[in-house]
């Protein structure tokens, strides 16, 4: 994802906050089953070197977990938080797995 409109739409979706990141998941409601992902890290986190390092960590997390844990037809946005640089990568992986399961679409209950 690269356009601002997609990021703003994702902000209206489900969210899960973890110590190292925030996950936003927005169902696009189109017929495209692609799992799209976006990454953002604000200047509050640090200088360009720190922000780029954080984005590389978020991309590595997404590459490892989104293909099998992400929702088809949804946009996933990872927002870096200040604690994400020092946080253990294995802990962040576990948190992303939990976040993906928590933000998963729940099937609607059949009405009887």
C-alpha positions in Angstrom: 0.0 0.0 0.0 1.3 3.4 -0.9 -1.6 5.8 -1.2 -2.9 7.9 1.7 -6.5 6.9 1.0 -5.8 3.3 1.8 -4.0 4.2 5.0 -7.0 6.4 6.1 -9.4 3.6 5.2 -7.4 1.1 7.3 -7.6 3.5 10.2 -11.4 2.9 10.3 -10.9 -0.9 10.6 -10.1 -3.1 13.6 -7.1 -2.4 15.6 -4.8 -4.2 18.1 -2.2 -2.3 20.2 0.9 -4.2 21.3 4.0 -2.8 23.0 6.1 -2.6 19.8 3.4 -1.8 17.2 -0.2 -1.2 16.4 -2.0 -3.4 13.9 -4.8 -2.0 11.8 -6.9 -4.4 9.7 -9.5 -3.1 7.2 -11.7 -5.4 5.0 -11.7 -3.8 1.6 -15.0 -5.4 0.6 -13.9 -6.0 -2.9 -13.4 -9.2 -4.8 -9.6 -9.1 -4.7 -8.3 -11.8 -2.3 -4.9 -10.1 -2.1 -3.5 -9.4 1.4 -2.1 -5.9 1.2 0.2 -4.5 3.8 1.5 -1.1 4.8 4.0 0.3 7.3 4.4 3.6 9.0 6.6 5.0 11.7 6.3 8.6 12.9 9.1 11.0 13.5 8.4 10.8 17.2 10.1 7.4 17.2 13.5 8.8 16.2 15.6 10.0 13.3 15.5 8.4 9.8 18.0 5.7 10.7 15.8 4.5 13.6 12.6 4.8 11.6 14.0 2.8 8.7 15.3 0.1 11.1 11.9 -0.1 12.7 10.2 -0.4 9.3 12.6 -3.2 8.3 11.7 -5.1 11.5 8.0 -4.6 10.7 8.4 -5.8 7.1 10.3 -9.0 8.4 7.4 -9.7 10.8 4.8 -9.2 8.0 6.7 -11.4 5.6 6.9 -14.2 8.2 3.3 -14.1 9.5 0.9 -12.4 7.1 0.9 -15.0 4.3 -0.7 -17.6 6.5 -2.2 -15.5 9.3 -3.5 -12.5 7.4 -7.0 -12.0 6.1 -7.5 -12.3 2.4 -9.2 -9.2 0.9 -8.0 -7.0 3.8 -5.4 -4.3 4.2 -3.0 -4.7 7.1 -1.1 -1.7 8.5 1.6 -2.0 11.0 2.4 1.3 12.9 5.7 1.3 14.8 5.8 2.3 18.4 8.7 3.6 20.5 9.3 0.3 22.2 9.6 -1.7 19.0 13.3 -1.0 18.4 14.5 -2.5 21.7 11.9 -5.2 21.8 12.9 -8.9 21.3 12.0 -10.0 17.8 10.5 -13.3 19.0 8.3 -11.4 21.4 7.1 -9.2 18.6 6.3 -12.3 16.4 4.2 -13.7 19.2 2.4 -10.4 19.6 1.7 -10.2 15.9 0.3 -13.7 15.9 -2.0 -12.8 18.8 -2.9 -9.5 17.0 -3.8 -11.4 13.8 -6.0 -13.8 15.6 -7.7 -11.1 17.6 -8.5 -9.0 14.6 -9.7 -11.9 12.5 -13.1 -11.7 10.9 -15.6 -13.6 13.0 -18.1 -15.6 11.1 -21.6 -14.4 11.7 -23.7 -16.7 13.8 -26.5 -18.4 11.9 -29.9 -17.0 12.9 -32.3 -19.6 14.1 
